[in-house]
Each structure stands twice: as structure tokens, then as C-alpha cells.
């Protein structure tokens, strides 16, 4: 039931990217983090701030009106601003809004920004305020949910603890080549398996670090490319956008089902298949997720991902480069910025500007985030 | 989390879980809520109280080693009950394996009130 793809009729291009490095929480204001990324994206696109007509600011932790507060420091403009919250997919959803503004003709130039950091006094979230009782007494936390998925995956497929840990070895290796990554150290299998154990098979280095940072991308229409003289060779087209809410699936792994449906909705809209994907940035908050989602996305058959990863198929230079940025495991997961940062990495790869982590001949990339709710947001970009 | 003890009831020697059943599509939902049926979209008025056995099989489990407030390590489980509903709760099992039969019982944890805990069916006190 894929809707008509508006992006086929009115192209939207990513023309500028900018980041503030992801890092452990510091005293730095979110305003400094965010404006660093915004100014970098404007400079990369060679577009000035008054040319930007709409702005979406994704975050989940810094409170009401953070986006508008931050953007006033860029000086006078006619920009229409909105803050976007969609849990871990906040940045991805901000990007979706910018893309749709451009594709629908509401704006010729839009900016999607993710900025976040832990701040004191953050309120309880929607799931708690819904007052639905649970039996778990607070015992189930995000990593225990994914540790249970890992246990089940091992029972179903025969994969080993070591095979799951190799996801983290790969992604830490990629992160070591990314100056914007929170974790920039090469790690051996022994390092990854070393304590502290967090839950089940998951060790600390198989869990994402949640710190602070910012990312921004500028999205522009065909008209804007001409009018503003934007370099067409560095403009990366957005081929499809899909976003779904988790459904009641009593007989299927709900996380896998949500990713499968959202990914295929996006691929169909882009008239592509999984084998077309060169770059995949996915939600690897925990190592096991990369294996589950690689299978759910149709990159391989069920139960095959661990062996394929071991053979190097998901390395930079492999069949599909999964998380060349380092992914959430190494680049980090500051929440609001994460989905926008994925787009930055894909654009860098498709422009052939990724330096020593460049995947050869990268033409198509897919960005995938999931968030509490659960929601899943997927974008396909192409050169 | 409100009124956790409303989530279970002792019936004879067995602990039953208290969920809701959708009178429109027949789905059994747990935990109970008054908002609407996730399976078919019927409104909260279509959800009636429904008690079901806590017996089921281990869909998955894990040991948690790190928690900001709760003493570790402890085990948690996701159990597929005979009513085809997934239920998550504390687990107390010396050697858990996916697919094993488990059942709910009540245990006193940290001098707190009775908590619902899954244990091996073979070990459940008569």
C-alpha cells in the first residue's frame, strides 16, 4: 500500500552537511553544539542562512523551544521553525519533514538539524505517563530487551556470542576512521568481549554510548540548485522516505517486522531492491541489532547475517558497507542528532568524500532508525 | 506504574494474569489498559477483563548485570503464555533455555511486597 512517491515528481537533494563531534556530555551548551553543525552545513552547501525557508530541529532531551532559541542566534531571517520529537528517530523525522517541504513545493531550501545532550530535570516520557501498568518493576531496560533478542537469535540460528561481538569489532574499526565519532579506537574481538558485562551476551563495547553532539543537513529543490548556484556534482538526491508505527504482531518478532515493512516501503517507492544498497547506516544501538536488521532488510536470508558479517560482506569494500561511520556503536547515539548524522555519512560516501573510510563506487545509501513507540524511519539516497 | 498487584490473581495454587480481551476481534492483550485494541482498533469500551494462565514457554531471557537502582545480577524473561500473549517479568531459573516451560509464582524480593516471578514449571510449588 505504498503511497505515490512525491519525490519522483519533484526531486529533493541534500546539498550541505555539517556535524559537531559526538562526545561524552560536557558543559558545552546545546546552542554551541547545534550552531556548529548548522554553520558547517551552510558553508558546505555555500548557502547563506536567509536562503533557508524552513527548519526542523530534532531532539528528545533538551526541552521545549530549544530549536527556536538556538536559531535566533543566526540573525534575521524569514525561516519557519518547528521542533520535532520522535524518540531515537527524532533526527530522521526532522529530515523527513525537510524533504517533504521541498518535494511538496512548500520550500525550496529547508534544513534538518539534530541536537541533543543530557540536561537536568528532563521529564518522564510518554510511555510512563500513559500509566499502563507492567509486571517488570523497572527490571527491563533497553539493553535487557536487546540482550533477550540476542539470546533468542542464538537459539534460533546457532550464532555464537563471538559472532555477535564481531559486529562491534567492525563498527569500532570504522569509527576509528571517523573524526566525528565518539569512540575512535580500533578494538579486537578480545577487547569487545572483555568485561564489563551489561546484560546477557552484551558487553559495554556492544552498547552505544549516549552523549551529546549535533548534525545538520540542507535539503534543496531543483529550482534552488539553479537559483543559488549550488554545485550539482555534490548534490545527493533523496529517492524515498518511509515512516511507520509498530503494529500488533503476536506471531512475529516485532522489531524485525517493523524494520522489514518500513525498509521495503522505502525500497519500493525508490524502485530498488536490497541488492542495490551500497551503504547502510542502521540503528545498531546494540550489536545484535545489526544482524537482525540486515536480515529484516533482505540483505541476506534469515539466520545468515552472522556468517556473512564474519566473511567481510558488511565491511567497507564488501558487498554492502554497513555503518561505515561507526554506527551507533562507535560514532555514538546522542539521540536527536543520530538520524541526521546517518544522512551526513551517506552523503559523504555518495559524494566520494569519505577519505580513508570510503566505500568504492557508492551510488545508493539507506538510513534506518528505530525509536521508542516503536517507530521506524527509513530514507534512501542516491547519486 | 500503578497497581501492579492488579496484574495477577491467585486461583487455587496457581497465579493467573489479568489482561483484557477484545470483544470485537478476540485478541487477548496484556498488560491491561482502557485505551483501545492494538490488534483491531476497537475502542476501550470493547475491552473486557480477562484472566489467563501464567503457564507458558520461555521465548527469551537474559541476566542483567548493570542497573542504576536494582540489585544485580538478576534475570528477566519474555514468556509466551498459552493464551499467545507475551509477558515480561523477573525470572528465577538456575539454567534457563529458550523453549522451556515456565509458570508464574509470587516471591518476596528485597523485603518488598510479593512480586510476580517466572520459575521452571517443574519446580513450581504444588
Interface residues (C-beta under 8 A of the other chain):
Chain A: X128 X130 X131 X132 X133 X134 X135 X136 X137 X138 X139 X140 X141 X143 X144 X147 X148 X149 X150 X151 X152 X155 X156 X196 X197 X198 X199 X200 X247 X248 X250 X251
Chain B: X1 X2 X3 X4 X6 X7 X8 X27 X31 X32 X33 X35 X38 X39 X59 X60 X61 X62 X63 X64 X65 X66 X67 X69 X70 X74 X76 X77 X78 X84 X85 X86 X87 X88 X89 X90 X97 X98 X99 X109 X115 X116
